[in-house]
Amino acid sequence: VASGKALYGIVPIENSASGTLHSTYDLLVEHDVVIGGELGVREVYCLCKKSGEKGLAGVRRVVSHPNIIAACSSFIETRLTPAVRADADIAGPLATLATRSTTEAARRVADRGSDAEGSTDAAIATREAAARFNLKILAEDIGNDAFLETRYILIHRRVGTAATQPTPFPRDAVSPVRKRSACFALRNEPGAIFKLLSCWALRGINVLKVETRPLAGGHRAPPGLPAGTARLWDYLFYVDYAVPPGHSTEESTRLWDALSEFSLWQRDFGAYPSQTTRAEKQAQSWEEMVDIMAKA
């Protein structure tokens, strides 16, 4: 997207169970892109394998994105691992292999399923990915929570065609929230975070999320960061906040001026429509887990 080869990009930024995808935050700063929209997508993860022989007991290693493995950790620890130990003398936690995506995990298991080593690998992926790579589903809906959702953001260049036309994502959103995202480097001094947050608090603006990442130096430093600013244990502060209804351009400018006063460096990722689910979190029930095992 930043190079102009693609008009838009869609990347995951957070999972409701396993949390933030840090690499997405890092890449937002490294490239001059903005956020054009956000959509929460329900995720139903399956454990799938090249062959269904021996069921769960035939698994020796779980392959998937690290965040997705974490989002399904309860199933791995309480259902899959005991089934494997009942079939083999294995101590400690079940082996895992990290991939860049669940699709890559499914592809890897499909490609290596005929190898002696790869035949005991199982991927955590979607039902669609399992069908695409002709994998057998051993267990379905194995997330820690009864309802899992991942936030995906649409990114595009700050200037150009995409910046001047309506965003295609999320489509047909019902009463989306208007959000704005930004990133700041602060002075390492008492009250620095308090002063920054007070810019929103004193205006009655709801801060939805604050995320920190290590402040990089040298050639990896954020563009425009004052030389010599980056120190060990200094951080970038990413902030999502709700744009109040009727918030004027003048009010937005005054807010940004105040935020700039209390920070050393700033990056605005833009305002955009956001559609996510606000439902009560519920863990998978025992009855649901029994149903999962029956499907296996």
BELCORBEL-V59949 format. One line per field, one symbol per residue. ss: DSSP state (a for helix, b for strand, c for the rest). phi: phi as a letter, one per 40 degrees, with the letter a starting at -180 (. if undefined). burial: b if it has 9 or more other ideal C-beta (glycine too) atoms within 8 Angstrom, else e. A space follows every 50 residues. Layout:
ss: ???
phi: ???
burial: ???
//
This chain:
ss: ccccccccbbbbbbbcccbbcaaaaaaaaaccbbbbbbbbbbbcbbbbbc ccccaaaaccbbbbcaaaaaacaaaaaaaaaaaaaaacccccccbbbbcc caaaaaaaaaaacccccaaabbbbbbaaaaaacccbbbbbccccbccbbb bbbbbbbccccaaaccccccccccccbbbbbbbbbccccccaaaaaaaaa acccccbbbbbbbbcccaaaccccccccccccccbbbbbbbbccccccaa aaaaaaaaaaacccbbbbbbbbbbbcccccccbccaaaaaaaaaac
phi: .ccgcbcbbbbcbabcbbgcccccccccccbcbbcbaaacbcbbcbcbac bcdggccccbabbacdcccccbcccccbbcccccccbacbbgcccbbcbc accccccccccbcccccccbcbccacccccccbfbcccabfbccbcbbbb cbbcbaccbhdccbbdccaccfccfcccbbbabbbbccadgccdcccccc dcbgbcccabbbbdccbgcccddgcddgccbdgcbcbcbbaccddgcccc cccccccccccbacabaccgbacbbbcbbccbcdcccccccccccc
burial: beeeeeebbebbbbbbbeeebeebbbbbbeeebbbbbbbbeebbbbbbbb eeeebbbbbbbbbbbebbbbbbbbbbbebbbebbbeeeeeeeebebbebe ebebbbbbbbebbeeeebbbbbbbbbbebbeebebbbbbbbbbbbebbbb bbbbbbbeebebbeeebebbeebeebbbbbbbbbbbeeeeebeebbbebb beeebebeeebebebeeeeebbeebeeebbeeebbbbbbbbbbeeeeeee bbeebbebbeebbbbbbebbebbbbbeeeeeeebeeebbeebbeeb
//
